[in-house]
Amino acid sequence: MSGEAQSPAEYIQHHLVNWCVGDCDPVTHQAAGFWAFHVDTLLFGWLLAGLMAWAAFALGRQLTTGTPGTLQNVIESVVEFVQTQVRDIFPGSNPLIGPLAITIFVWVFLMNAMDLVPVDLLPLLARFVGIEYLKVVPTTDLGTTFALALSVFALIIYYNIKIKGPVGYLKQFLFHPFGKYLVPVNIVMTTIEEVAKPVSLALRLFGNMFAGELIFMLIALLSFAWWMLPAQVALGSLWAIFHILIITLQAFIFMLLTIVYLGMAHTSDEEH
Amino acid sequence: MNITATLIGQILTFAVLVWFIQRYLWEPLTTALADRQKKIADGLAAAERGEHEQELARKRAAEKIAEAKQQAAEIVSQAQKRASEIVEEAKENARAEGERLLAAANAEIEQEANRAKEQLRSQVVTLAVAGAERVLKKEVDAKAHEKLLADLVAQI
């Protein structure tokens, strides 16, 4: 727990505030408008993206078709896993889908994995260098999850128009799912269906990660007395182990749904 | 917990990351994987071909060995035949030579015997003539009695 005496509510409140720069509320430190930047989210996002890029670059230089080294082996198995998913789900071929899917999978996984760093460790270190608020898991920020989801959404719309043509895409709104006699209903239904894609993508990831983070905090709160230490350690370990499953699963689901949605955008088939 | 401009930053990060991953990881790695797959497939095919060829070579070698064995057996049997022929021939020659020598010896013996007979005859004639001279106390004219003597020689 942080320095001064805090009530559990204060402790959790404190941990839910981002490191805000820009249009922020000076009292609550929450973002007051759109033009506020969550520096912690961006920072850890970049750090992890940089890590990925470095690994990719380091591998790219020593790539071999012969017996692969350890790094290549690890990355190859991830690439092959993603490739299999794309091949199984995605109709036709699009050279962007594979890199997109693996980027989502690995980046989201890495950002989720920040959850496994002890909740108080990095904020405590940040406090020493004068940073009051720090949230280390970028995927517990709606900014990140919606950034991914809206990027995917933009690609969905782009490929819908590219493959089906503007008219074909419009027809989908007019005549789905109930045929040509219920056009107004169709428009509403299809719009909801389309909008639900990015929203569900973003909120699912955010909700899972946020809840996971919250439970880590609640477990951390158990340290109100020394004799609770075993319980805290036991619960913390248990939840962390379980959380490994959750972070992987959420990253996988995000990737899978991206492939599925883009696959749907690529099928000009009228029945779906 | 509202959505802020962080969104824009993360979108840009995401876009750059996707580009980077595609450029430096996905494309080279999938190419390498495909290459390796092809290499392995080629290797397996080559191995299979090699095995097949080895099988063929083994068969050919077995055929060659069988042929060689047969030829060797033929040569040996021919040689044996030839050897017995030579032995047979030699025996024949020896027998013929022996017979020839025998015949020559016989002929010589006969010749010698005839010559001895001839000598004996002429000596007998001389003796007979000398005896008759002595009996008659008179010289026998060998010329006058040549015919008579020749008849005598022929009778002996």
Boltz contact constraints between the chains, C-beta under 6 A:
constraints:
  - contact:
      token1: [A, 31]
      token2: [B, 2]
      max_distance: 6.0
  - contact:
      token1: [A, 31]
      token2: [B, 4]
      max_distance: 6.0
  - contact:
      token1: [A, 34]
      token2: [B, 4]
      max_distance: 6.0
  - contact:
      token1: [A, 34]
      token2: [B, 5]
      max_distance: 6.0
  - contact:
      token1: [A, 35]
      token2: [B, 5]
      max_distance: 6.0
  - contact:
      token1: [A, 36]
      token2: [B, 4]
      max_distance: 6.0
  - contact:
      token1: [A, 37]
      token2: [B, 5]
      max_distance: 6.0
  - contact:
      token1: [A, 37]
      token2: [B, 6]
      max_distance: 6.0
  - contact:
      token1: [A, 38]
      token2: [B, 6]
      max_distance: 6.0
  - contact:
      token1: [A, 41]
      token2: [B, 6]
      max_distance: 6.0
  - contact:
      token1: [A, 42]
      token2: [B, 9]
      max_distance: 6.0
  - contact:
      token1: [A, 45]
      token2: [B, 10]
      max_distance: 6.0
  - contact:
      token1: [A, 45]
      token2: [B, 13]
      max_distance: 6.0
  - contact:
      token1: [A, 49]
      token2: [B, 13]
      max_distance: 6.0
  - contact:
      token1: [A, 49]
      token2: [B, 17]
      max_distance: 6.0
  - contact:
      token1: [A, 53]
      token2: [B, 20]
      max_distance: 6.0
  - contact:
      token1: [A, 56]
      token2: [B, 21]
      max_distance: 6.0
  - contact:
      token1: [A, 56]
      token2: [B, 24]
      max_distance: 6.0
  - contact:
      token1: [A, 56]
      token2: [B, 25]
      max_distance: 6.0
  - contact:
      token1: [A, 57]
      token2: [B, 24]
      max_distance: 6.0
  - contact:
      token1: [A, 60]
      token2: [B, 24]
      max_distance: 6.0
  - contact:
      token1: [A, 60]
      token2: [B, 28]
      max_distance: 6.0
  - contact:
      token1: [A, 63]
      token2: [B, 28]
      max_distance: 6.0
  - contact:
      token1: [A, 63]
      token2: [B, 32]
      max_distance: 6.0
  - contact:
      token1: [A, 65]
      token2: [B, 32]
      max_distance: 6.0
  - contact:
      token1: [A, 65]
      token2: [B, 35]
      max_distance: 6.0
  - contact:
      token1: [A, 65]
      token2: [B, 36]
      max_distance: 6.0
  - contact:
      token1: [A, 79]
      token2: [B, 29]
      max_distance: 6.0
  - contact:
      token1: [A, 98]
      token2: [B, 26]
      max_distance: 6.0
  - contact:
      token1: [A, 99]
      token2: [B, 18]
      max_distance: 6.0
  - contact:
      token1: [A, 99]
      token2: [B, 21]
      max_distance: 6.0
  - contact:
      token1: [A, 99]
      token2: [B, 22]
      max_distance: 6.0
  - contact:
      token1: [A, 99]
      token2: [B, 26]
      max_distance: 6.0
  - contact:
      token1: [A, 100]
      token2: [B, 18]
      max_distance: 6.0
  - contact:
      token1: [A, 103]
      token2: [B, 17]
      max_distance: 6.0
  - contact:
      token1: [A, 103]
      token2: [B, 18]
      max_distance: 6.0
  - contact:
      token1: [A, 103]
      token2: [B, 21]
      max_distance: 6.0
  - contact:
      token1: [A, 142]
      token2: [B, 3]
      max_distance: 6.0
  - contact:
      token1: [A, 143]
      token2: [B, 3]
      max_distance: 6.0
  - contact:
      token1: [A, 143]
      token2: [B, 4]
      max_distance: 6.0
  - contact:
      token1: [A, 143]
      token2: [B, 6]
      max_distance: 6.0
  - contact:
      token1: [A, 143]
      token2: [B, 7]
      max_distance: 6.0
  - contact:
      token1: [A, 143]
      token2: [B, 10]
      max_distance: 6.0
  - contact:
      token1: [A, 144]
      token2: [B, 10]
      max_distance: 6.0
  - contact:
      token1: [A, 146]
      token2: [B, 3]
      max_distance: 6.0
  - contact:
      token1: [A, 146]
      token2: [B, 7]
      max_distance: 6.0
  - contact:
      token1: [A, 147]
      token2: [B, 7]
      max_distance: 6.0
  - contact:
      token1: [A, 147]
      token2: [B, 10]
      max_distance: 6.0
  - contact:
      token1: [A, 147]
      token2: [B, 11]
      max_distance: 6.0
  - contact:
      token1: [A, 147]
      token2: [B, 14]
      max_distance: 6.0
  - contact:
      token1: [A, 151]
      token2: [B, 11]
      max_distance: 6.0
  - contact:
      token1: [A, 151]
      token2: [B, 14]
      max_distance: 6.0
